[in-house]
């Protein structure tokens, strides 16, 4: 079974980090972390969720194969744009799944 679910489970550690930062009184940093999380959420509607998830998994070295009908895989141009968008949000920077 392909561990694609791990991509979206990444939100749990990020949520815990936001909460801990807030509880430690660093409201400004907590707001910044929340903003970064929202940036990722806001770009997801631009792509089919399953196709984007598979493209991201492939990008990080876990090739889960192609999407199945009726879902079409992202085109090379869409993949390139997705990764540019994610780089702007720092979602993939230094992150391992």
C-alpha positions as CSV (number, residue, x, y, z in Angstrom):
1,X,0.0,0.0,0.0
2,X,1.3,3.4,-1.0
3,X,1.8,5.7,2.0
4,X,0.2,8.7,0.3
5,X,-1.9,9.4,3.4
6,X,1.2,10.5,5.1
7,X,1.2,13.7,3.0
8,X,-1.9,15.0,4.6
9,X,-1.0,13.7,8.0
10,X,1.8,16.3,7.9
11,X,-0.8,18.8,9.1
12,X,-0.9,17.2,12.5
13,X,2.7,18.1,13.5
14,X,2.3,21.5,12.0
15,X,-0.9,22.0,14.1
16,X,0.9,20.9,17.2
17,X,3.8,23.3,16.5
18,X,1.3,26.2,16.1
19,X,-0.4,25.3,19.3
20,X,2.8,24.9,21.3
21,X,4.2,28.2,19.9
22,X,0.9,29.9,20.9
23,X,0.9,28.4,24.4
24,X,4.5,29.5,24.9
25,X,3.4,33.1,24.3
26,X,5.0,33.6,20.9
27,X,1.8,34.9,19.3
28,X,3.6,36.5,16.3
29,X,5.4,33.2,15.4
30,X,2.1,31.2,15.9
31,X,0.3,33.6,13.5
32,X,3.1,33.2,10.9
33,X,3.0,29.4,11.1
34,X,-0.8,29.5,10.8
35,X,-0.5,31.8,7.8
36,X,1.9,29.3,6.1
37,X,-0.5,26.4,6.7
38,X,-3.4,28.5,5.2
39,X,-1.2,29.2,2.1
40,X,-0.9,25.5,1.4
41,X,-4.7,25.0,2.0
42,X,-5.5,27.8,-0.3
43,X,-3.6,26.4,-3.3
44,X,-5.0,22.9,-3.1
45,X,-8.3,23.7,-4.9
46,X,-6.3,24.6,-8.0
47,X,-5.5,20.9,-8.5
48,X,-7.3,17.6,-8.3
49,X,-6.6,16.4,-4.8
50,X,-5.7,12.8,-5.6
51,X,-3.6,13.8,-8.7
52,X,-1.7,16.5,-6.7
53,X,-1.1,14.1,-3.8
54,X,0.4,11.5,-6.2
55,X,2.6,14.1,-7.9
56,X,3.9,15.3,-4.5
57,X,4.6,11.8,-3.3
58,X,6.5,11.1,-6.6
59,X,8.4,14.4,-6.1
60,X,9.6,13.3,-2.6
61,X,10.7,9.9,-3.8
62,X,7.6,7.7,-3.2
63,X,6.2,7.0,-6.6
64,X,2.8,5.6,-6.1
65,X,2.1,5.1,-9.8
66,X,-0.5,6.8,-11.9
67,X,-4.0,7.9,-11.0
68,X,-6.8,5.6,-12.0
69,X,-9.7,6.5,-14.2
70,X,-11.7,8.7,-14.0
71,X,-9.0,10.9,-12.3
72,X,-6.4,12.1,-14.7
73,X,-2.8,12.7,-13.6
74,X,-1.5,16.2,-13.6
75,X,0.2,17.2,-16.8
76,X,4.0,18.0,-16.6
77,X,3.1,21.7,-16.7
78,X,0.6,21.3,-13.8
79,X,3.1,19.4,-11.8
80,X,5.8,22.1,-12.4
81,X,3.3,24.8,-11.3
82,X,2.3,22.8,-8.2
83,X,5.9,22.5,-7.1
84,X,6.5,26.2,-7.7
85,X,3.4,27.0,-5.6
86,X,4.5,24.6,-2.8
87,X,8.1,26.1,-2.8
88,X,6.6,29.6,-2.3
89,X,4.8,28.2,0.8
90,X,7.9,26.4,2.1
91,X,5.8,23.2,2.5
92,X,8.5,20.9,1.0
93,X,11.5,22.7,2.4
94,X,13.4,20.4,4.7
95,X,10.5,18.1,5.2
96,X,10.7,14.4,5.1
97,X,7.8,12.1,5.2
